[in-house]
Amino acid sequence: IPFGIYPRNKTPIQVVGHQCGTCVFGTDPTRSVLDLNCKTHDVDNLYVVDGSFFPSSSGVNPTLTIIANALRVGDRLLERLC
């Protein structure tokens, strides 16, 4: 985007931020939504593999970590199916 066109102060934070941390994972169902394989504690066949599993937003772009985690969870799903 050319510098003169970029909407400097008109862009809300929701557009430029990386929303993370809405479904934190952990071992304690009272303190987390997902187990360590990103499966919900309460619903047996529901997995969350987006940025929600982060405990909070980081200072860097989370895309590669999200991809790596999705591949890891996919491997666990394959193990579960076989």
OpenMM code with the backbone's topology and positions (N, CA, C; nanometers):
from openmm import Vec3, app, unit

residues = "ILE PRO PHE GLY ILE TYR PRO ARG ASN LYS THR PRO ILE GLN VAL VAL GLY HIS GLN CYS GLY THR CYS VAL PHE GLY THR ASP PRO THR ARG SER VAL LEU ASP LEU ASN CYS LYS THR HIS ASP VAL ASP ASN LEU TYR VAL VAL ASP GLY SER PHE PHE PRO SER SER SER GLY VAL ASN PRO THR LEU THR ILE ILE ALA ASN ALA LEU ARG VAL GLY ASP ARG LEU LEU GLU ARG LEU CYS".split()
positions = [
    Vec3(0.0858, -0.1179, 0.0000),
    Vec3(0.0000, 0.0000, 0.0000),
    Vec3(0.0898, 0.1234, 0.0000),
    Vec3(0.0686, 0.2125, -0.0929),
    Vec3(0.1460, 0.3371, -0.0917),
    Vec3(0.1246, 0.4126, 0.0392),
    Vec3(0.2301, 0.4755, 0.0877),
    Vec3(0.2263, 0.5410, 0.2180),
    Vec3(0.1123, 0.6413, 0.2307),
    Vec3(0.0844, 0.7159, 0.1281),
    Vec3(-0.0207, 0.8170, 0.1347),
    Vec3(-0.1610, 0.7590, 0.1449),
    Vec3(-0.1785, 0.6336, 0.1049),
    Vec3(-0.3106, 0.5703, 0.1070),
    Vec3(-0.3353, 0.4961, 0.2386),
    Vec3(-0.2305, 0.4567, 0.3079),
    Vec3(-0.2439, 0.3770, 0.4304),
    Vec3(-0.3258, 0.4510, 0.5357),
    Vec3(-0.4336, 0.3878, 0.5870),
    Vec3(-0.5204, 0.4551, 0.6858),
    Vec3(-0.4590, 0.4527, 0.8262),
    Vec3(-0.3643, 0.5392, 0.8501),
    Vec3(-0.2853, 0.5364, 0.9738),
    Vec3(-0.3677, 0.5296, 1.1018),
    Vec3(-0.4467, 0.6252, 1.1296),
    Vec3(-0.5170, 0.6307, 1.2575),
    Vec3(-0.6628, 0.5882, 1.2483),
    Vec3(-0.7034, 0.5366, 1.1362),
    Vec3(-0.8432, 0.5005, 1.1179),
    Vec3(-0.8681, 0.3507, 1.1310),
    Vec3(-0.7641, 0.2721, 1.1479),
    Vec3(-0.7788, 0.1277, 1.1552),
    Vec3(-0.7933, 0.0846, 1.3012),
    Vec3(-0.9047, 0.0198, 1.3357),
    Vec3(-0.9220, -0.0246, 1.4750),
    Vec3(-0.8276, -0.1398, 1.5088),
    Vec3(-0.7959, -0.1549, 1.6347),
    Vec3(-0.7021, -0.2576, 1.6793),
    Vec3(-0.7506, -0.3983, 1.6444),
    Vec3(-0.8807, -0.4209, 1.6362),
    Vec3(-0.9329, -0.5532, 1.6037),
    Vec3(-0.8909, -0.5986, 1.4647),
    Vec3(-0.8600, -0.5050, 1.3781),
    Vec3(-0.8231, -0.5378, 1.2409),
    Vec3(-0.6750, -0.5722, 1.2302),
    Vec3(-0.5924, -0.5081, 1.3083),
    Vec3(-0.4484, -0.5269, 1.2942),
    Vec3(-0.3897, -0.6236, 1.3962),
    Vec3(-0.4642, -0.6607, 1.4979),
    Vec3(-0.4126, -0.7501, 1.6009),
    Vec3(-0.4353, -0.8961, 1.5664),
    Vec3(-0.3685, -0.9817, 1.6394),
    Vec3(-0.3877, -1.1260, 1.6257),
    Vec3(-0.4659, -1.1725, 1.7481),
    Vec3(-0.5908, -1.2062, 1.7268),
    Vec3(-0.6731, -1.2505, 1.8388),
    Vec3(-0.6306, -1.3906, 1.8808),
    Vec3(-0.5899, -1.4041, 2.0040),
    Vec3(-0.5423, -1.5315, 2.0576),
    Vec3(-0.5882, -1.5449, 2.2023),
    Vec3(-0.5885, -1.6673, 2.2494),
    Vec3(-0.6105, -1.6906, 2.3911),
    Vec3(-0.7542, -1.7052, 2.4354),
    Vec3(-0.8450, -1.7363, 2.3451),
    Vec3(-0.9848, -1.7486, 2.3857),
    Vec3(-1.0222, -1.8895, 2.4303),
    Vec3(-0.9408, -1.9892, 2.3962),
    Vec3(-0.9643, -2.1288, 2.4371),
    Vec3(-0.8324, -2.1876, 2.4869),
    Vec3(-0.7851, -2.1391, 2.5962),
    Vec3(-0.6535, -2.1778, 2.6474),
    Vec3(-0.6463, -2.3283, 2.6722),
    Vec3(-0.5293, -2.3875, 2.6441),
    Vec3(-0.5144, -2.5305, 2.6679),
    Vec3(-0.4325, -2.5573, 2.7931),
    Vec3(-0.4570, -2.6745, 2.8524),
    Vec3(-0.3870, -2.7133, 2.9737),
    Vec3(-0.4399, -2.8452, 3.0263),
    Vec3(-0.3881, -2.8870, 3.1400),
    Vec3(-0.4274, -3.0168, 3.1960),
    Vec3(-0.5443, -3.0070, 3.2928),
    Vec3(-0.5717, -2.8898, 3.3426),
    Vec3(-0.6768, -2.8711, 3.4430),
    Vec3(-0.8043, -2.8176, 3.3771),
    Vec3(-0.9100, -2.8987, 3.3712),
    Vec3(-1.0344, -2.8537, 3.3075),
    Vec3(-1.0988, -2.7323, 3.3748),
    Vec3(-1.0647, -2.7061, 3.4987),
    Vec3(-1.1218, -2.5886, 3.5650),
    Vec3(-1.0497, -2.4600, 3.5265),
    Vec3(-0.9316, -2.4734, 3.4663),
    Vec3(-0.8540, -2.3549, 3.4294),
    Vec3(-0.8264, -2.3452, 3.2803),
    Vec3(-0.8730, -2.4437, 3.2033),
    Vec3(-0.8485, -2.4435, 3.0591),
    Vec3(-0.9670, -2.5055, 2.9865),
    Vec3(-0.9798, -2.4715, 2.8607),
    Vec3(-1.0890, -2.5230, 2.7779),
    Vec3(-1.0449, -2.6476, 2.7017),
    Vec3(-0.9169, -2.6511, 2.6649),
    Vec3(-0.8635, -2.7592, 2.5823),
    Vec3(-0.7612, -2.8413, 2.6597),
    Vec3(-0.7491, -2.9699, 2.6230),
    Vec3(-0.6405, -3.0491, 2.6798),
    Vec3(-0.5130, -3.0221, 2.5996),
    Vec3(-0.4053, -3.0934, 2.6290),
    Vec3(-0.2773, -3.0652, 2.5635),
    Vec3(-0.2757, -3.0999, 2.4150),
    Vec3(-0.3758, -3.1750, 2.3694),
    Vec3(-0.3889, -3.2038, 2.2262),
    Vec3(-0.4950, -3.1168, 2.1607),
    Vec3(-0.5316, -3.0092, 2.2279),
    Vec3(-0.6285, -2.9107, 2.1783),
    Vec3(-0.7685, -2.9678, 2.1586),
    Vec3(-0.7998, -3.0749, 2.2311),
    Vec3(-0.9352, -3.1303, 2.2326),
    Vec3(-1.0074, -3.0693, 2.3516),
    Vec3(-1.1316, -3.0307, 2.3311),
    Vec3(-1.2049, -2.9711, 2.4426),
    Vec3(-1.2216, -3.0722, 2.5550),
    Vec3(-1.2180, -3.0228, 2.6767),
    Vec3(-1.2357, -3.1101, 2.7931),
    Vec3(-1.3774, -3.1669, 2.7985),
    Vec3(-1.4742, -3.0917, 2.7502),
    Vec3(-1.6146, -3.1300, 2.7671),
    Vec3(-1.6769, -3.2028, 2.6487),
    Vec3(-1.6252, -3.1820, 2.5283),
    Vec3(-1.6828, -3.2445, 2.4089),
    Vec3(-1.5775, -3.3368, 2.3486),
    Vec3(-1.6090, -3.4645, 2.3400),
    Vec3(-1.5091, -3.5655, 2.3041),
    Vec3(-1.4452, -3.5456, 2.1673),
    Vec3(-1.5175, -3.5042, 2.0686),
    Vec3(-1.4637, -3.5024, 1.9327),
    Vec3(-1.4495, -3.3605, 1.8771),
    Vec3(-1.4256, -3.2645, 1.9635),
    Vec3(-1.4122, -3.1252, 1.9204),
    Vec3(-1.2701, -3.0774, 1.9473),
    Vec3(-1.2012, -3.0400, 1.8408),
    Vec3(-1.0638, -2.9913, 1.8495),
    Vec3(-1.0588, -2.8463, 1.8015),
    Vec3(-0.9721, -2.7681, 1.8608),
    Vec3(-0.9548, -2.6276, 1.8231),
    Vec3(-0.8096, -2.6096, 1.7807),
    Vec3(-0.7878, -2.5720, 1.6552),
    Vec3(-0.6503, -2.5628, 1.6052),
    Vec3(-0.6199, -2.4264, 1.5433),
    Vec3(-0.6839, -2.3235, 1.5929),
    Vec3(-0.6495, -2.1891, 1.5479),
    Vec3(-0.5706, -2.1194, 1.6587),
    Vec3(-0.5637, -1.9900, 1.6565),
    Vec3(-0.4869, -1.9158, 1.7559),
    Vec3(-0.5482, -1.9133, 1.8945),
    Vec3(-0.6641, -1.9718, 1.9089),
    Vec3(-0.7314, -1.9707, 2.0388),
    Vec3(-0.6546, -2.0445, 2.1468),
    Vec3(-0.5735, -2.1430, 2.1093),
    Vec3(-0.5050, -2.2245, 2.2098),
    Vec3(-0.3924, -2.1502, 2.2810),
    Vec3(-0.3467, -2.0398, 2.2256),
    Vec3(-0.2418, -1.9612, 2.2920),
    Vec3(-0.2919, -1.9100, 2.4271),
    Vec3(-0.2045, -1.9015, 2.5255),
    Vec3(-0.2475, -1.8432, 2.6533),
    Vec3(-0.2760, -1.6936, 2.6413),
    Vec3(-0.2076, -1.6275, 2.5488),
    Vec3(-0.2312, -1.4853, 2.5212),
    Vec3(-0.1655, -1.4531, 2.3878),
    Vec3(-0.1820, -1.3328, 2.3432),
    Vec3(-0.1211, -1.2917, 2.2174),
    Vec3(0.0280, -1.2670, 2.2385),
    Vec3(0.1067, -1.3058, 2.1401),
    Vec3(0.2515, -1.2868, 2.1513),
    Vec3(0.2942, -1.1583, 2.0814),
    Vec3(0.4206, -1.1296, 2.0873),
    Vec3(0.4725, -1.0090, 2.0244),
    Vec3(0.5089, -1.0281, 1.8785),
    Vec3(0.4904, -1.1493, 1.8274),
    Vec3(0.5229, -1.1781, 1.6877),
    Vec3(0.4031, -1.2436, 1.6198),
    Vec3(0.4074, -1.2490, 1.4889),
    Vec3(0.3003, -1.3106, 1.4123),
    Vec3(0.2900, -1.4592, 1.4491),
    Vec3(0.1714, -1.5074, 1.4858),
    Vec3(0.1569, -1.6452, 1.5339),
    Vec3(0.1319, -1.7500, 1.4256),
    Vec3(0.1322, -1.7111, 1.2999),
    Vec3(0.0885, -1.8019, 1.1940),
    Vec3(0.1665, -1.9325, 1.1890),
    Vec3(0.2985, -1.9274, 1.1926),
    Vec3(0.3766, -2.0510, 1.1825),
    Vec3(0.3534, -2.1426, 1.3021),
    Vec3(0.3376, -2.0856, 1.4191),
    Vec3(0.3092, -2.1668, 1.5374),
    Vec3(0.1711, -2.2304, 1.5270),
    Vec3(0.0753, -2.1567, 1.4756),
    Vec3(-0.0593, -2.2117, 1.4564),
    Vec3(-0.0550, -2.3270, 1.3565),
    Vec3(0.0185, -2.3103, 1.2485),
    Vec3(0.0309, -2.4167, 1.1481),
    Vec3(0.0978, -2.5398, 1.2086),
    Vec3(0.2067, -2.5188, 1.2813),
    Vec3(0.2780, -2.6312, 1.3433),
    Vec3(0.1877, -2.7046, 1.4419),
    Vec3(0.1127, -2.6308, 1.5197),
    Vec3(0.0224, -2.6944, 1.6158),
    Vec3(-0.0893, -2.7697, 1.5441),
    Vec3(-0.1424, -2.7135, 1.4372),
    Vec3(-0.2479, -2.7822, 1.3620),
    Vec3(-0.1958, -2.9137, 1.3042),
    Vec3(-0.0728, -2.9140, 1.2562),
    Vec3(-0.0132, -3.0381, 1.2056),
    Vec3(0.0060, -3.1390, 1.3188),
    Vec3(0.0488, -3.0917, 1.4343),
    Vec3(0.0669, -3.1791, 1.5509),
    Vec3(-0.0660, -3.2409, 1.5931),
    Vec3(-0.1691, -3.1597, 1.6015),
    Vec3(-0.3014, -3.2095, 1.6399),
    Vec3(-0.3548, -3.3050, 1.5328),
    Vec3(-0.3285, -3.2751, 1.4068),
    Vec3(-0.3684, -3.3655, 1.2993),
    Vec3(-0.3057, -3.5029, 1.3144),
    Vec3(-0.1796, -3.5064, 1.3542),
    Vec3(-0.1134, -3.6351, 1.3798),
    Vec3(-0.1820, -3.7105, 1.4934),
    Vec3(-0.2224, -3.6403, 1.5980),
    Vec3(-0.2934, -3.7049, 1.7097),
    Vec3(-0.4281, -3.7597, 1.6632),
    Vec3(-0.4942, -3.6857, 1.5752),
    Vec3(-0.6222, -3.7336, 1.5218),
    Vec3(-0.6027, -3.8603, 1.4389),
    Vec3(-0.4968, -3.8633, 1.3593),
    Vec3(-0.4681, -3.9845, 1.2819),
    Vec3(-0.4420, -4.1035, 1.3736),
    Vec3(-0.3668, -4.0807, 1.4806),
    Vec3(-0.3412, -4.1878, 1.5774),
    Vec3(-0.4715, -4.2364, 1.6401),
    Vec3(-0.5594, -4.1438, 1.6677),
    Vec3(-0.6867, -4.1792, 1.7304),
    Vec3(-0.7749, -4.2606, 1.6351),
    Vec3(-0.7678, -4.2307, 1.5067),
    Vec3(-0.8505, -4.3004, 1.4083),
    Vec3(-0.7978, -4.4389, 1.3732),
    Vec3(-0.6684, -4.4572, 1.3851),
    Vec3(-0.6085, -4.5862, 1.3450),
    Vec3(-0.6069, -4.6869, 1.4571),
] * unit.nanometer
topology = app.Topology()
chain = topology.addChain("A")
for resn in residues:
    res = topology.addResidue(resn, chain)
    for name in ("N", "CA", "C"):
        topology.addAtom(name, app.Element.getBySymbol(name[0]), res)
